[in-house]
Amino acid sequence: MLVELTTVPPEALPVARLKEHLRLGSGFAEDAVQDGLLAGFLRAALAAIEGRTGKALMARGFRLPRAQARDGEVALPVAPVGAVLEVARLDGAGGEEVLAPGAWRFEGDGARPRVVTGPGSYRVDFLAGYGPAFDDLPPDLQQAVLLLAAHYHDYRHDTALAAGCAPFGVTALLDRYRCLRVGGGGRA
């Protein structure tokens, strides 16, 4: 289970851009009344898109508390990874030994980042995401977040949508970011 060590700060959420996207009125004394609601829709949209793509959109810290190395590698479940902060080898009694940076190697790529360690079980702390600001995201991901947050806003009272339902425009923007996993071996 991936643990989020830090969260996206409220000031990093593009609430004003979502208001523009929704064409909400401005210049009124109550302009900020919906800010909390809109921030919630943005957080939900970010989480849904991260879940569909395996990408951490806005930079923050993560912990992989227990991962078994396969073929001497610990696969990190999100990308892009900016830095690996700490790697610790876990023993069977609940203890851990923090490894020196020379005892492991980070191999990053946009789809399958990993830490090369050796056999065993590990805890890995790392930073992932495109950057700390919404503008650090690629433009198509920015648009997908705004479209999905607007969808959540427009259908906030509707309970009849199917699980995982997202507007076509959002899924079309996300298709190129989804990792395809091709497996074999015939295991049942």
MODA-V278369 format. One line per field, one symbol per residue. ss: DSSP state (H for helix, E for strand, - for the rest). A space follows every 50 residues. Layout:
BEGIN
ss=???
END
This chain:
BEGIN
ss=-EEE-----HHH--HHHHHHHH------------HHHHHHHHHHHHHHHH HHH-E--E-EEEEEEEEE-E--EEE---E-EEEEEEEEEE-----EEE-- HHH-EEE------EEE----EEEEEEEE--E--HHH--HHHHHHHHHHHH HHHH-------------HHHHHHHHHH-----------
END
